[in-house]
Amino acid sequence: MKQTLTRRMARILAAVALGSATAVLLTAPAKAGPAGANGYCFEGELCLYRLLAGGERVDYYIPDSDFTDDNYWYLSGSTWAQSYLTVNNTASRAENLDLSCSAVLWQLVGGSGTSVVMYPGMRISDMANVDFDNKASAVTWRCP
């Protein structure tokens, strides 16, 4: 009897938890951005900057075939907050902080058109120098 009651209570609690999680997912506003992006640029990531001097940035560590649904991050006080500015065709500076994989920036959504290969550790301080200013629309990775 006690075991049956315990199982029944566990099922009720699981149903309540699932219902609460579903309600949060359905009502919470979703912000667009690449998976795992948080505005911090760490080793293993590609960082794109909207302006040459820094400012808004976005970080990638997995392929993303469509920058139109990604937003930059900006420093708000001491934390990074998501901007309303989209990444597609707006990057002016880039850093590949991955030490073993190359990041390939593509001109067109879907990963086609002209491209710029950013080798491990490579920084491009002005994308205009490689004729790619405000042109990046997707990223893929090449790892050994």
NORMODA-V123184 format. One record per helix or strand. SS is the DSSP state (@ for helix, = for strand). FROM is the first residue (numbers start at 0). LEN is the number of residues. If there is no record, write none. Layout:
BEGIN
ss-><SS/SS>
from-><FROM/FROM>
len-><LEN/LEN>
END
This chain:
BEGIN
ss-><@/=/=/=/@/=/=/=/=/=/=/@/=>
from-><1/45/53/63/66/70/78/92/100/111/122/126/137>
len-><26/6/7/1/3/6/8/4/8/7/2/4/6>
END
